[in-house]
Amino acid sequence: MKDVWKVLSRIFGYYPVNYSVITLIRIFGYAGLGLLSGLAIKRFFDYAAASALTPGIVYEIAALLIVIPLIQALTYSIDLALSYGWTEIIRSYFRRNLFRFVLEKPGATPLPVSHGKLTNILRSDVGVPESLMWDIPYFLAYAVFSICGLVMLAAIDWTATAALFSPLLLTVAAMRWLKRRIAFHYDRQQLTSDRFLGMLSDMFRHHEAIRINNAVNAFMERLGAVGEERAEAGKRNAVFNTVLASVYDNIVNVGTALLLLTIGTKMRTGDFSVGSFTLFLYFLGYVSGTIRLLGTTAAGFRKTESALARIRELLGDDHVRKLTAGDSLYLKGELPACDEVPLRQDVLQRIEVRRFTCTYAGTASGIRDISFSMPRASFTVVTGPVGSGKTTLLRAVLGLLPASSGELLWNGRAVDSPARFFVPPVASYVPQVPALFGGTFRDNVLLGYPDEGRLDDALQVSVLEDDVRRFPDGADTLLGPNGAALSGGQRQRVAVARMAARQAQLWVLDDSSSALDAETEIRMWERIDALRRSAGITCLVVSAKPFVLQYADQVIALRNGRIDPASSRLLA
C-alpha cells in the first residue's frame, strides 16, 4: 500500500495547484453549498410547521435555493476547465516512461513480461492509479460534508444521527471482507487479457508462418477460446462490481430503515420537528453518496495495488520513480529535433576487447575470455559454426547483452556503458533479421535524421538505387507492415542503407547479406569495402562467405564460445 501512496503523491506533483484548487472547489461545491441548501430547506419547513411563513421568508429561501445551484454549476465548470485533459496527460506520462524503459534496456535482452502483458499494462493498468486520484477529491468532498452533517445532526438528535451514519461502519466491514475478492477479479481479468493480446500480437507478427503452414483455422479457434476466457473473466468482474454496488446501496437502505424507526416515534410525540426530519432526509442522499464513494475508493486502492504489482514486474526495483518521471511530453510548440549524438572529438583509432565474457542466465551458452583489437579502418570477420557465439559476441560488444566480465577500450579509455556509447555516430548495427516499419522507404532509412544527401549515399552503398527507381513512388513508397512489400534481400539492404545513413565510425553487420543473390551481394560488399577505405570506417562482420573473408584484416574463428587459435588470424 505504501507504493500506492507514493504514486498518488507523484501524480499530485504533476499539477499541485490545479489539484489543490479542484479539491477545494469540490469541497466548497458539495460540502459548503450542500450544507447551506439543507439548512435553507429545514428553515422553510420549520416556519411552515409553525405557520410563520411570510412572503419575505419565502422569497429569501427561494432565492437561496435558486442561487446555490447556479453557484454549484459555476464551480463544476471551473472544475472541468482545470481538469480537462488531465486524465490522458497523466496516462501519457506513464506510457511514455514505460516506453522509455523498454527502449533503454539492452537491445537483445528479453522483456521481463510477455508482449501481451506489456500491451495490457500500457492499455489499462496505467490508468488505474490516475482513476483513483480522480475519485479522491470527490470522496473528500463527501467526507467533509458528512462530518459537518454529523456534527449538525448530532446537535439535533444523536440517536437519529447514529442510525443515519451506522451504514458507514457496515461499509467498512464489507470492504475488509471483500478486499481480496476485488483484487482477485481484477487480476483474473487482466491475466486473460494478457493472454488474448499476446496471442493477437503473435498472429500479426507471424501471419506468414501461420498461412504457409495452413494453421489459420487452428489459430482462430485458439484465439476464440482465449477470447471466451477473457470475456468470462470480464463478465465475472463486472457482475462482482455490480453486486458490490448493490451491497452498498442495500447498506444505505438499512440505515434508512433505522432512521425512520428512530424518528417515527419522536415525531408522533412532537419531539422531532418537520424541519429536522427534512434535514435528515436531505442528508440521507449525501450519506448514500459517501458510502458508494467509500466503497469505490477502497476498491480503487486494491486495484491500484494490483496494477502497480504488474508494472513492477516490467520495471523492476524503484518502479514508482521510473513510472512517474515527469519531464516534458512536448504537447505544445515544436517537437525536439532528432537527438543526434555529436561526432566525438576523439576519432576512433583502436578498439580493444579484453577477456570478454557474456553468458545467458541459467545456461552454459555464450562467449568466454574473448580478446582482440580493431585498429581504425580495419575489417574484422567473425566466423564459426552455428551456436558458436558469433551473434552473442557482437551484441555483447555493443552493450545489447550485459557482459559478466571483461572490458572494452576506445582509444585506450574504458567504455563503462557500451549500450549508451556505441550508438550513431559512434557505431551502427545491422542484425540478422532487420526490423522495418510500416512507413515509407525514406522514413525507414533516415528514421528522423535530416537527409542532406544521406539517402543517396545510403542507396549507393546498399545497391538499392535501381530498386528505388522501380518503386511506384520512389523513396516515398509505403513498405507495409515490417516491410511486407519487399523481398528478403531488399529488407536486408534497407537495413544496410539505414546503417550507412547514420555515418558512424564503427559498422557492425551480423550475416547481413544471407538473403541476397550472389551478384548483388558481391557488389554490396565491394562498395562497403571501398567506403571503408576512403572514409576510415572500422568494420566488424559476421560471415562465412569467401568473398567477404578476402577483405578481412583479421579473422576471429569461434568454437563453443571461445576463440579457436588454429582457425583465427588476429592482428597484433
C-alpha positions in Angstrom: 0.0 0.0 0.0 3.0 2.3 0.5 3.7 2.2 -3.2 0.1 3.3 -3.9 0.6 6.4 -1.7 3.9 7.2 -3.4 2.3 7.1 -6.9 -0.6 9.3 -5.7 1.9 11.8 -4.3 3.8 11.8 -7.6 0.6 12.3 -9.6 -0.2 15.3 -7.3 3.2 16.7 -8.1 2.4 16.9 -11.8 -0.3 19.6 -11.2 -0.2 20.6 -7.5 -2.0 23.9 -7.9 -4.7 22.5 -10.2 -5.3 19.5 -8.0 -5.5 21.6 -4.8 -7.9 24.1 -6.4 -10.1 21.3 -7.8 -10.2 19.6 -4.3 -11.2 22.9 -2.6 -13.8 23.6 -5.3 -15.3 20.2 -4.9 -15.4 20.6 -1.1 -16.9 24.0 -1.4 -19.4 23.0 -4.1 -20.5 19.7 -2.4 -20.0 20.3 1.3 -20.3 24.1 1.8 -23.1 24.8 -0.6 -24.8 21.5 0.1 -25.0 22.2 3.8 -26.4 25.7 3.0 -29.1 24.1 0.9 -30.0 21.7 3.6 -30.3 24.4 6.2 -32.5 26.5 3.9 -34.9 23.6 3.4 -35.0 22.9 7.1 -35.8 26.6 7.8 -38.6 26.6 5.3 -40.4 23.6 6.8 -39.8 24.8 10.4 -41.5 28.1 9.5 -44.3 26.2 7.6 -44.9 23.9 10.6 -45.2 26.9 12.9 -47.4 28.7 10.4 -44.9 31.6 10.5 -44.1 31.8 6.7 -44.1 35.3 5.4 -43.6 36.4 1.7 -40.2 37.8 2.7 -39.0 34.5 4.1 -40.4 32.5 1.1 -38.6 34.9 -1.3 -35.4 34.6 0.7 -35.4 30.8 0.8 -36.4 30.6 -2.8 -33.6 32.9 -3.8 -31.1 30.7 -1.9 -32.4 27.5 -3.5 -32.0 29.1 -6.9 -28.7 30.9 -6.4 -26.9 27.9 -4.7 -27.4 25.5 -7.7 -26.2 28.3 -10.0 -23.0 28.7 -8.0 -22.6 25.0 -7.9 -22.9 24.9 -11.7 -20.2 27.5 -11.8 -17.9 25.5 -9.6 -18.4 22.5 -11.8 -17.5 24.5 -14.8 -14.3 25.7 -13.2 -13.6 22.1 -12.1 -14.0 20.9 -15.6 -11.8 23.7 -17.1 -9.0 22.9 -14.6 -9.1 19.1 -15.0 -9.9 18.9 -18.7 -7.4 16.6 -20.4 -5.7 15.9 -17.1 -6.6 12.2 -17.2 -5.0 11.4 -20.5 -2.0 13.6 -19.9 -1.1 11.7 -16.7 -1.6 8.4 -18.5 0.6 9.7 -21.3 3.4 10.4 -18.8 3.1 6.8 -17.5 3.0 5.3 -21.0 6.0 7.5 -22.2 8.0 6.4 -19.2 7.2 2.7 -19.8 8.3 3.1 -23.5 11.5 4.8 -22.3 12.3 2.0 -20.0 11.8 -0.6 -22.8 13.9 1.3 -25.3 16.7 1.9 -22.8 17.1 -1.8 -21.9 20.0 -3.7 -23.6 18.5 -4.3 -27.0 19.0 -8.1 -27.1 17.8 -8.7 -23.5 14.2 -10.2 -23.5 11.5 -8.3 -21.8 10.6 -9.5 -18.3 6.9 -9.8 -19.3 5.2 -11.1 -22.4 4.2 -8.9 -25.3 0.6 -9.4 -24.3 1.1 -8.3 -20.8 3.2 -5.3 -21.8 0.4 -4.2 -24.2 -2.2 -4.6 -21.4 -0.1 -2.7 -18.9 0.1 0.2 -21.4 -3.6 -0.1 -22.3 -5.3 -0.4 -18.9 -3.0 -0.8 -15.9 -1.5 2.7 -16.3 -5.0 4.2 -16.0 -5.8 2.7 -12.6 -3.8 5.0 -10.3 -5.0 8.1 -12.1 -8.6 7.0 -11.8 -8.1 6.5 -8.1 -6.6 10.0 -7.9 -9.6 11.4 -9.7 -12.0 9.8 -7.2 -10.2 11.0 -4.1 -11.4 14.7 -4.3 -15.0 13.6 -4.7 -14.6 11.3 -1.7 -13.0 14.1 0.4 -15.8 16.5 -0.6 -18.5 14.0 0.5 -16.5 13.1 3.6 -16.3 16.8 4.7 -20.0 17.1 4.1 -20.7 14.0 6.1 -18.5 15.1 9.0 -20.1 18.6 9.1 -23.6 17.0 8.8 -22.7 14.5 11.6 -21.9 17.5 13.9 -25.1 19.4 12.9 -27.4 16.4 13.1 -26.0 15.2 16.4 -26.8 18.5 17.9 -30.5 17.9 16.9 -30.7 14.2 17.9 -27.8 12.0 18.4 -29.7 8.7 18.3 -31.2 9.5 14.9 -27.7 10.6 13.7 -26.2 7.3 14.8 -28.9 5.5 12.9 -28.2 7.6 9.8 -24.5 7.1 9.8 -24.4 3.5 11.0 -24.2 2.2 7.4 -20.7 3.7 7.2 -19.5 1.1 9.7 -21.2 -1.7 7.8 -19.4 -0.4 4.6 -16.0 -0.6 6.3 -16.7 -4.1 7.4 -17.9 -5.1 3.9 -14.7 -3.6 2.4 -12.4 -5.6 4.7 -14.3 -8.8 3.9 -14.4 -8.3 0.1 -10.9 -6.7 -0.5 -9.3 -10.0 -1.6 -12.1 -10.7 -4.0 -11.7 -7.2 -5.5 -8.0 -7.9 -6.3 -8.8 -11.5 -7.4 -11.3 -10.5 -10.1 -9.2 -7.6 -11.3 -6.1 -9.8 -11.6 -8.1 -12.6 -13.3 -9.5 -10.1 -15.9 -6.0 -8.7 -16.6 -4.4 -12.2 -16.9 -6.9 -13.3 -19.5 -6.4 -10.0 -21.3 -2.6 -10.6 -21.3 -3.1 -14.0 -23.0 -5.5 -12.7 -25.6 -3.4 -9.6 -26.5 -0.3 -11.8 -26.6 -1.8 -14.3 -29.0 -3.2 -11.5 -31.2 0.3 -9.9 -31.3 1.8 -13.2 -32.3 -0.7 -13.7 -35.1 0.0 -10.3 -36.5 3.8 -10.7 -36.3 3.9 -14.3 -37.7 0.9 -14.2 -40.1 3.1 -15.6 -42.9 4.2 -18.6 -40.9 0.5 -19.3 -39.9 -0.7 -19.0 -43.5 2.2 -21.1 -45.0 1.6 -23.9 -42.6 -2.2 -23.9 -43.2 -2.8 -23.2 -39.5 -5.3 -20.3 -39.8 -8.3 -22.3 -38.6 -6.4 -23.7 -35.7 -5.2 -20.3 -34.6 -8.6 -18.8 -35.0 -10.1 -21.5 -32.9 -7.5 -21.0 -30.2 -7.9 -17.2 -30.3 -11.7 -17.7 -29.9 -11.2 -19.9 -26.9 -8.8 -17.4 -25.3 -11.3 -14.7 -26.1 -14.0 -16.6 -24.4 -11.9 -16.9 -21.3 -11.2 -13.2 -21.4 -14.9 -12.4 -21.9 -15.9 -14.7 -19.0 -13.4 -13.1 -16.7 -14.6 -9.6 -17.7 -18.2 -10.7 -17.0 -17.4 -12.0 -13.6 -15.6 -8.8 -12.7 -18.5 -6.7 -14.0 -21.0 -8.8 -12.1 -18.9 -8.6 -8.9 -18.7 -4.8 -9.2 -22.4 -4.6 -9.7 -23.0 -6.8 -6.7 -20.6 -4.7 -4.7 -22.6 -1.5 -5.7 -25.8 -3.3 -4.7 -24.3 -4.2 -1.3 -23.5 -0.6 -0.7 -27.0 0.5 -1.8 -28.7 -2.0 0.5 -26.5 -0.9 3.4 -27.9 2.6 2.8 -31.4 1.1 2.9 -30.6 -0.5 6.3 -29.7 3.0 7.5 -32.8 4.5 6.1 -35.0 1.9 7.9 -33.2 2.5 11.2 -33.6 6.3 10.7 -37.3 6.0 10.1 -37.8 3.7 13.1 -35.9 6.1 15.3 -37.6 9.3 14.1 -41.2 7.9 13.7 -41.9 7.6 17.4 -40.4 11.0 18.2 -42.4 12.8 15.5 -45.7 11.3 16.9 -44.8 12.7 20.3 -43.7 16.1 18.9 -40.1 15.7 20.0 -38.9 15.9 16.4 -39.8 18.8 14.1 -40.8 18.5 10.4 -37.8 20.7 9.5 -35.4 18.4 11.3 -37.0 15.4 9.5 -36.5 17.0 6.1 -32.9 17.9 7.0 -32.2 14.2 7.9 -33.8 13.0 4.7 -31.7 15.6 2.8 -28.5 14.3 4.4 -29.5 10.7 3.6 -28.8 11.2 -0.1 -25.3 12.5 0.7 -24.6 9.8 3.1 -25.6 7.3 0.4 -23.1 9.0 -2.0 -20.4 8.9 0.7 -20.9 5.2 1.2 -20.7 4.5 -2.5 -17.6 6.6 -2.9 -16.0 5.0 0.2 -16.5 1.6 -1.4 -15.3 2.8 -4.8 -12.2 4.4 -3.4 -11.4 1.4 -1.3 -11.7 -0.8 -4.3 -9.6 1.7 -6.3 -6.8 1.3 -3.7 -6.9 -2.5 -4.1 -6.9 -2.3 -7.9 -4.1 0.2 -7.9 -2.1 -2.1 -5.7 -2.6 -5.0 -8.2 -1.8 -2.7 -11.1 1.5 -1.5 -9.6 2.5 -5.1 -8.8 2.1 -5.9 -12.5 4.0 -2.7 -13.5 6.8 -3.7 -11.1 7.2 -7.0 -13.0 8.1 -4.9 -16.0 10.1 -2.1 -14.4 11.7 -4.0 -11.5 13.1 -2.2 -8.5 12.3 1.5 -8.0 9.3 1.1 -10.3 7.4 4.0 -8.8 10.2 6.5 -9.7 10.6 5.1 -13.2 6.8 5.1 -13.8 6.2 8.7 -12.6 9.1 10.6 -14.1 7.6 13.9 -15.2 9.7 15.7 -17.9 8.0 17.3 -20.9 5.6 15.5 -23.2 6.1 18.2 -25.8 2.3 18.7 -26.2 2.8 22.4 -27.2 5.2 24.1 -29.5 7.7 22.4 -31.8 8.8 18.9 -31.3 12.5 18.5 -30.3 15.0 17.8 -33.1 16.3 14.3 -33.6 18.7 13.6 -30.7 21.8 13.1 -32.8 24.9 12.5 -30.8 27.6 14.9 -32.0 30.7 13.4 -33.6 33.2 12.6 -31.0 36.3 14.6 -30.9 38.4 11.5 -30.1 38.0 9.8 -33.5 38.4 6.1 -33.4 42.0 4.9 -33.5 41.6 1.5 -31.9 39.0 -0.6 -30.1 40.2 -3.3 -27.7 38.2 -6.2 -26.3 39.9 -7.8 -23.3 38.9 -11.1 -21.7 35.2 -10.6 -22.6 32.7 -13.0 -21.1 28.9 -13.0 -21.7 26.7 -15.9 -20.8 22.9 -16.4 -20.8 21.4 -16.8 -17.4 20.8 -20.4 -16.4 22.7 -21.9 -19.3 26.2 -22.6 -20.4 25.7 -20.7 -23.7 27.6 -17.6 -24.5 31.2 -16.4 -25.0 34.2 -16.7 -22.7 37.5 -15.0 -22.4 37.4 -13.2 -25.8 40.3 -10.8 -26.5 41.1 -8.9 -29.8 41.6 -5.4 -31.1 40.4 -3.5 -34.1 42.5 -0.6 -35.5 40.8 2.3 -37.4 39.6 1.3 -40.9 40.2 -2.4 -40.2 37.9 -5.2 -41.4 37.3 -7.9 -38.9 35.3 -11.0 -39.8 33.9 -13.3 -37.1 33.2 -16.8 -38.3 32.4 -20.2 -36.8 29.7 -23.0 -36.7 26.1 -22.4 -35.7 25.8 -21.8 -32.0 29.5 -20.8 -31.5 28.7 -17.4 -30.1 29.1 -15.1 -33.1 25.9 -13.0 -32.6 26.4 -13.0 -28.8 29.9 -11.5 -29.3 28.6 -8.7 -31.5 25.7 -7.9 -29.1 27.9 -8.0 -26.1 30.4 -5.6 -27.6 27.6 -3.2 -28.5 26.1 -3.5 -25.0 22.9 -5.1 -26.3 23.7 -8.0 -23.9 25.2 -7.5 -20.5 28.8 -8.7 -20.2 29.6 -10.6 -17.0 33.3 -9.8 -17.1 36.0 -8.2 -19.3 36.4 -4.6 -20.5 36.1 -2.5 -23.7 38.6 0.2 -24.5 38.1 3.1 -27.0 41.4 4.7 -27.8 42.8 3.2 -24.6 40.0 4.5 -22.4 37.5 2.2 -20.8 33.9 2.2 -22.1 31.7 2.0 -18.9 28.3 1.8 -20.6 28.6 0.2 -24.1 24.9 0.4 -24.8 24.9 4.2 -24.4 28.3 4.7 -26.0 28.0 2.5 -29.2 25.2 4.5 -30.8 25.4 6.6 -34.0 27.5 8.3 -35.0 30.0 6.1 -33.0 28.6 2.8 -34.1 25.8 1.4 -36.2 24.5 -2.2 -36.3 22.6 -4.4 -38.7 21.2 -7.6 -37.1 20.5 -10.9 -38.8 16.8 -10.2 -39.0 16.2 -6.4 -39.6 13.2 -4.7 -38.2 11.3 -2.4 -40.6 8.4 -0.1 -40.0 5.1 0.5 -41.9 6.1 3.9 -43.2 7.8 4.9 -46.4 11.2 3.7 -47.7 12.7 7.1 -47.0 11.4 7.1 -43.4 12.7 3.6 -42.8 16.2 4.6 -43.9 16.5 8.0 -42.3 14.5 7.4 -39.1 14.1 11.1 -38.4 17.6 12.1 -39.5 17.9 15.1 -41.8 18.5 14.0 -45.4 21.4 16.3 -46.5 22.5 13.7 -49.1 22.4 10.8 -46.6 19.7 8.9 -48.6 21.5 8.9 -51.9 24.8 7.8 -50.3 23.0 5.1 -48.4 21.2 3.8 -51.6 24.6 3.6 -53.4 26.3 1.6 -50.6 23.3 -0.8 -50.2 22.9 -1.3 -54.0 19.3 -0.1 -53.8 19.3 2.7 -56.3 17.8 0.6 -59.1 15.2 -0.9 -56.8 14.0 2.5 -55.6 13.7 3.8 -59.2 11.3 0.9 -59.9 9.2 1.6 -56.8 5.8 3.2 -57.7 6.5 6.3 -55.6 10.3 6.1 -55.4 11.7 6.7 -52.0 8.2 7.7 -50.7 6.7 4.3 -51.4 5.0 2.7 -48.4 6.6 -0.6 -47.4 3.7 -2.1 -45.5 4.0 -3.8 -42.0 7.6 -4.9 -41.4 8.4 -4.2 -45.0 5.9 -6.6 -46.4 6.2 -5.1 -49.9 9.9 -6.0 -50.0 11.8 -9.2 -50.7 14.0 -10.7 -48.0 17.1 -9.4 -49.8 15.6 -5.9 -50.1 14.8 -5.9 -46.4 18.4 -6.7 -45.6 19.7 -3.9 -47.9 17.3 -1.4 -46.4 18.9 -2.2 -43.0 22.3 -1.7 -44.6 21.2 1.6 -46.1 19.9 2.7 -42.6 23.3 1.9 -41.1 25.1 3.8 -43.9 22.8 6.9 -43.3 24.0 7.0 -39.7 27.5 7.9 -40.9 29.1 6.0 -37.9 32.7 5.2 -37.3 32.1 1.6 -36.5 29.9 -0.7 -38.7 28.7 -3.9 -37.2 27.0 -6.4 -39.6 25.6 -9.8 -38.4 25.4 -12.0 -41.5 23.5 -9.2 -43.2 23.6 -10.5 -46.8 22.3 -14.0 -46.4 19.2 -13.4 -48.5 20.9 -11.6 -51.4 21.7 -13.1 -54.7 25.3 -13.7 -55.4 25.8 -10.8 -57.8 24.1 -8.2 -55.6 25.9 -9.5 -52.5 29.3 -9.2 -54.1 28.5 -5.6 -55.4 27.4 -4.6 -51.9 30.5 -5.8 -50.2 32.7 -4.2 -52.8 31.0 -0.8 -52.1 31.2 -1.3 -48.3 34.9 -2.1 -48.6 35.6 0.9 -50.9 33.8 3.3 -48.4 35.6 1.7 -45.5 39.0 2.5 -47.1 38.0 6.1 -48.2 36.2 7.1 -45.1 38.2 5.2 -42.5 35.3 3.1 -41.3 36.0 0.2 -39.0 34.0 -3.0 -39.8 33.1 -5.9 -37.5 31.3 -8.5 -39.6 29.8 -12.0 -39.1 30.2 -14.0 -42.3 31.4 -17.3 -43.7 31.4 -16.2 -47.3 34.8 -16.5 -49.1 34.4 -13.1 -50.9 33.8 -11.4 -47.6 36.7 -13.1 -45.9 39.0 -11.8 -48.7 38.5 -8.3 -47.3 39.4 -9.3 -43.8 42.4 -7.8 -42.0 41.8 -10.4 -39.2 39.5 -13.4 -38.8 38.1 -14.4 -35.4 37.0 -18.1 -35.5 34.8 -19.1 -32.6 34.1 -22.6 -31.4 31.9 -23.3 -28.3 32.1 -19.7 -27.3 35.9 -19.3 -27.4 38.4 -18.2 -29.9 39.8 -21.1 -31.9 43.5 -20.2 -32.3 44.1 -22.7 -35.0 41.5 -21.1 -37.3 41.9 -17.5 -36.4 44.1 -14.8 -37.8 44.4 -11.9 -35.3 46.1 -8.6 -35.6 48.8 -7.9 -33.1 
